[in-house]
Amino acid sequence: MTSSTITIQEMQELLIHSVKKSTANVFSTMLGLDVEAGIAITNSGSQGPTDGVLSLIGLTGPWMGTGSISCSPQIACKISSALLLTEFGAVDEEVLDAIGEITNMVIGNVKTMLEEKVGSMGLSIPTVIFGRNFLTKCGGSNGWTVVPFQFDSETLLVQVCLIQNDAGKQGTVGRLHRSGTDHE
């Protein structure tokens, strides 16, 4: 199966499988923690409003979009404590860095699994947000594939939104136009 023949439905099934496997593996091996995957859904449109910690990471290649992990501040502190072997009672810079690193590991593993079916992909550095009453929206039309995980009586969400890159398999989305000059 190549990226030109994979359907949106097949991609969603691949995403669900990859997210469940990657998340369970990262939590088990890197954190020594167990998470239980819930029933995945596809959510079109905006996510939110939401509160807590949200980490976003971009994906590009034959398919492009965004992966994210979101959780409560309490869960972010517990995950960070397990990763860094230090207790955290409140979200601070170290907690945000740790959640960004966990997102990088989980979505990075998802990317590796996707590459077996669609070809080479790139991964951006994570952006981590902590706050209240914010919305997120993926620019693609396929919607978010959302996989909830139960962890310590709370829910952690791993979400991916991908669209097929019509500009080509090299990850080129388009040209930058500035001062009348095209830059590749």
C-alpha positions as CSV (number, residue, x, y, z in Angstrom):
1,M,0.0,0.0,0.0
2,T,1.5,3.4,-1.0
3,S,0.4,6.8,0.0
4,S,-1.3,7.2,-3.4
5,T,-3.5,4.2,-2.7
6,I,-4.3,4.6,1.0
7,T,-7.8,5.9,1.6
8,I,-8.9,8.3,4.4
9,Q,-10.6,5.3,6.1
10,E,-7.5,3.2,5.9
11,M,-5.4,6.1,7.3
12,Q,-7.8,6.5,10.2
13,E,-7.6,2.8,11.0
14,L,-3.8,2.9,10.7
15,L,-3.7,6.0,13.0
16,I,-5.8,4.4,15.7
17,H,-3.7,1.3,15.7
18,S,-0.4,3.3,15.7
19,V,-1.5,5.7,18.4
20,K,-2.7,2.9,20.7
21,K,0.5,0.9,20.2
22,S,2.9,3.9,20.5
23,T,1.2,5.4,23.5
24,A,1.2,2.2,25.5
25,N,4.8,1.5,24.5
26,V,6.1,5.0,25.5
27,F,4.2,5.0,28.8
28,S,5.3,1.5,29.7
29,T,9.0,1.7,28.7
30,M,9.8,5.4,29.4
31,L,7.6,6.1,32.3
32,G,6.9,2.7,33.9
33,L,3.2,3.5,33.7
34,D,0.2,1.7,32.3
35,V,-2.5,3.4,30.2
36,E,-5.7,1.9,29.0
37,A,-6.9,2.9,25.5
38,G,-10.6,3.8,25.1
39,I,-12.8,3.8,22.0
40,A,-11.3,6.1,19.3
41,I,-13.5,8.6,17.5
42,T,-13.2,11.0,14.6
43,N,-14.0,14.6,15.6
44,S,-14.5,17.1,12.9
45,G,-14.1,20.8,13.5
46,S,-12.7,22.6,16.6
47,Q,-11.7,20.9,19.8
48,G,-12.8,22.6,22.9
49,P,-13.0,24.9,24.7
50,T,-10.6,23.0,26.9
51,D,-8.4,23.5,29.9
52,G,-5.1,22.0,30.9
53,V,-1.9,21.1,29.0
54,L,-1.8,20.6,25.3
55,S,1.3,19.7,23.3
56,L,1.2,19.9,19.5
57,I,3.7,18.6,16.9
58,G,3.6,18.9,13.1
59,L,3.9,16.1,10.6
60,T,4.8,16.5,6.9
61,G,5.3,14.3,3.9
62,P,2.9,12.5,1.7
63,W,0.4,13.1,4.5
64,M,0.6,16.2,6.6
65,G,-1.0,17.6,9.7
66,T,-0.7,17.7,13.5
67,G,-0.4,15.3,16.4
68,S,-1.2,16.3,20.0
69,I,-1.4,15.1,23.6
70,S,-3.7,16.8,26.0
71,C,-4.3,16.2,29.7
72,S,-5.1,17.9,33.0
73,P,-2.4,19.8,34.9
74,Q,-2.5,17.0,37.5
75,I,-1.8,14.3,34.9
76,A,0.9,16.4,33.3
77,C,2.6,16.6,36.7
78,K,2.4,12.9,37.3
79,I,3.8,12.1,33.8
80,S,6.6,14.6,34.3
81,S,7.4,13.1,37.7
82,A,7.7,9.6,36.2
83,L,9.9,10.8,33.3
84,L,12.2,13.1,35.3
85,L,12.1,11.2,38.7
86,T,11.2,14.4,40.5
87,E,7.9,15.3,42.2
88,F,6.0,18.1,40.6
89,G,3.0,19.7,42.4
90,A,2.2,22.3,39.8
91,V,2.8,22.9,36.1
92,D,6.1,24.7,35.5
93,E,8.6,25.0,32.6
94,E,10.0,21.5,33.4
95,V,6.6,19.9,33.2
96,L,5.9,21.6,29.9
97,D,9.2,20.4,28.6
98,A,8.5,16.9,29.7
99,I,5.1,16.8,28.1
100,G,6.7,18.1,24.9
101,E,9.2,15.3,25.0
102,I,6.5,12.6,25.7
103,T,4.5,14.1,22.7
104,N,7.7,13.9,20.6
105,M,8.2,10.2,21.5
106,V,4.5,9.2,21.0
107,I,3.9,11.0,17.8
108,G,7.4,10.2,16.6
109,N,6.6,6.5,17.0
110,V,3.3,7.0,15.2
111,K,5.2,8.7,12.4
112,T,7.6,5.8,12.1
113,M,4.7,3.3,11.9
114,L,2.9,5.5,9.2
115,E,6.1,5.7,7.1
116,E,5.9,1.9,6.5
117,K,2.7,2.6,4.6
118,V,3.0,6.1,3.2
119,G,6.7,6.8,2.8
120,S,9.1,9.3,4.5
121,M,7.6,11.9,6.8
122,G,9.1,14.8,8.8
123,L,8.3,15.9,12.4
124,S,8.5,19.4,13.9
125,I,9.5,20.3,17.4
126,P,6.6,20.3,19.9
127,T,4.7,23.4,21.1
128,V,3.2,23.1,24.6
129,I,0.3,25.2,25.9
130,F,-1.0,25.5,29.4
131,G,-4.1,27.5,30.1
132,R,-7.8,27.6,30.3
133,N,-10.7,28.0,27.9
134,F,-8.8,27.7,24.6
135,L,-9.8,26.2,21.3
136,T,-7.8,24.1,18.8
137,K,-8.5,23.5,15.2
138,C,-6.7,21.5,12.5
139,G,-6.6,23.2,9.1
140,G,-7.3,19.9,7.4
141,S,-10.7,18.7,6.4
142,N,-10.4,15.1,7.6
143,G,-11.0,16.0,11.3
144,W,-9.1,14.7,14.4
145,T,-8.6,11.0,15.1
146,V,-9.0,11.0,18.9
147,V,-7.9,8.1,21.1
148,P,-8.7,8.6,24.8
149,F,-6.5,6.8,27.4
150,Q,-7.4,6.2,31.0
151,F,-4.6,7.1,33.4
152,D,-4.9,7.4,37.1
153,S,-8.7,7.8,37.0
154,E,-8.4,10.6,34.4
155,T,-8.4,10.9,30.6
156,L,-5.4,11.7,28.5
157,L,-6.2,12.4,24.8
158,V,-3.8,11.5,21.9
159,Q,-5.1,13.1,18.7
160,V,-3.9,13.2,15.1
161,C,-5.2,15.2,12.1
162,L,-3.8,14.4,8.7
163,I,-4.6,15.2,5.1
164,Q,-3.0,14.0,2.0
165,N,-0.4,16.3,0.7
166,D,-1.4,17.2,-2.9
167,A,1.7,19.3,-3.4
168,G,3.8,16.2,-3.7
169,K,5.6,13.5,-1.8
170,Q,8.6,15.7,-1.0
171,G,6.8,17.6,1.8
172,T,6.6,20.8,-0.3
173,V,3.4,22.5,0.5
174,G,3.8,25.5,-1.8
175,R,5.9,28.5,-2.4
176,L,6.6,31.5,-0.2
177,H,5.8,34.8,-1.9
178,R,7.7,37.8,-0.6
179,S,8.5,41.1,-2.2
180,G,7.4,39.7,-5.6
181,T,10.0,36.9,-5.5
182,D,9.2,33.2,-5.4
183,H,11.3,31.2,-3.0
184,E,11.3,27.4,-3.2
